[in-house]
Amino acid sequence: MTTSPTIRVQREDFDLQRELDLLSKNNPGIGAIVTFTGLCRDEGGTLSALELEHYPGMAEAEMLRIANLAIERFALKGLTAIHRFGKIAAGENIVLVIAAAPHRQAAFDGANFVMDYLKTSAPFWKKEHGKDGKTGEWIAAKDSDDAARDKWK
């Protein structure tokens, strides 16, 4: 049976326990589940929020492509990837990845793979909003994110 990932781009927050329950329900082949939740940092007390934008339709399609690669490569039994958009306050959730597999290493690798590719390949953009009321520029991609992705090639 082929595993179909759950992919969502949404403004509203997500519920980790609900998503875990949905992924693991009626899936007896799962022996390990790894979750990653990315939060909006406050950057040492200077950041009030991040503004996240995406390319609708294209973002979901790229997330689905990445998820299907991870499922195939790591023989995952379940995968959920949720990315939020809009203005997200410091401390709030931005992204959720849940990878389920028969064994722990595949679940860890699957979650890492998805995050490394989401950071570099999915069309999302971030702009910082400071506590001082100033809005920064759109944040440029980092070479370290590209290097993390490239380790999977």
N, C-alpha and C positions, 0 to 999 in steps of 0.2 A: 504494500500500500504506500502510495506517495504521500509525503508530508506536505501540507499546505501551510505556509506561514500566515500569521496575522500581522498585517501592516496597517498603521494608521498615522495620519498627520492631523493633529487636532489642536484647537485653541485651549480647551479645558484640560484640567489636570487628569491624571490617571490614578487608578487604585491598584497598587502592587498586588495585594492579596487576591483581589478579584481576577486580575490577569493570570496569576499563578494557578488559581483554581480552574479557570477556563482552559488553560493549556494542559494541565495534568489530568483533567477529568477524562475517564475512559481511555487512558493511554498507559496500559500495563507494561510497555516496553521501556519505560523511563526508569533509569537507575540513578540519574543525577540531573539536577537543575541548577543552572548558574544564572543569577540576575545581576544586571548592572543598571544603576540609576544615576544619571548625570544631573547634577544640581547647578543652579546659577550661583557662582561664587560672589562674595562681596568685595573681592580684590582688596583685602586689607582695610575694609571699612569705607572705601571710596565709591563703590558701585551700588546704585539703588536697584537697577534692573538691566536686563538685556532685552533688546528688541530683536526677535527672530522672524525673518521672512523666508518664504520658500517659493518655488516655482510650482504652482498647483498642477497636478497631473504628472509632471515630470518627476517631482520629488517622490511621489508614491511609486511610480514605475521603477525608479532607480533603487529605492528601498526594497522593492519586490525582487529585482534582479540580484541584489546583494544577498538577500535572505535565501533565495533559491540556490545561489552558489554555496553558501554556508551549509545548507541542508545536504546538498550533494557531497560536498568535500568532507564533512565531518559526520555523515550519517545521522543527522539529528532527527529526533522523534517529534520535535516541536520547536517552534521559534515564534517569538513575538517581538516586534519592533514598533515602538510608538515614539514619535517626535512631535513636540509641541511647537507652536508658533505664536506670535503676538508678543506683548510686553510681559516679561516674566521677572518677578521680583527676586532679589537675592534670597537664597535659601529654598526657592521653589524648584520643583522638578522640571527638567527639560526633556530628557530622553530616557526611555526604558528599553532594555534588551533582555529577553529571557530565552535561554537556550537549554533545551532538554535533550538528553542522549542516554544510551544504555550505560555509559561509563563517564566518570568525571572529567577526564582529560578532553574528550570530544566536546563536552558541554562548555568547559573553560575556553577551549580554542574557538569554538563556534561563536561565543559571545564576543571574544576579543576581535575576531575577524570582522564581524558585523560592525563593531564600533570603529575599528580602524578604517573601514571603507566608508561608513557613514560620514566620518569627519572630513573625508577628502573627496568623495565622489557624489554624494547627494547634494542637490542644489538648495542649500540653506545658507542664509547670510545673517550675521550678528552685528548689532550696533550697541555700544555701551551707553547707559544713562547714568551719570554721576550723581552722587548725593548732593553735590554743589549746584545741581540744576543744569549742568552742561551736558550736551549730547555729543558723544564722540563720533568718529568716522566709522564706516563699516570695517570690521576687523578682517585683516588679511590672513590668508592661509599661512600655516607655519610649516617650515621645512621638516620639523620633527614629526608632524602628522603624516607627511608624505613618506618619511623613512619608516614609520610604524606600519603603514599600509604595504610598503614595498617588501617588507620581510616575508609576506605571504606569497610572493610571486616565485 
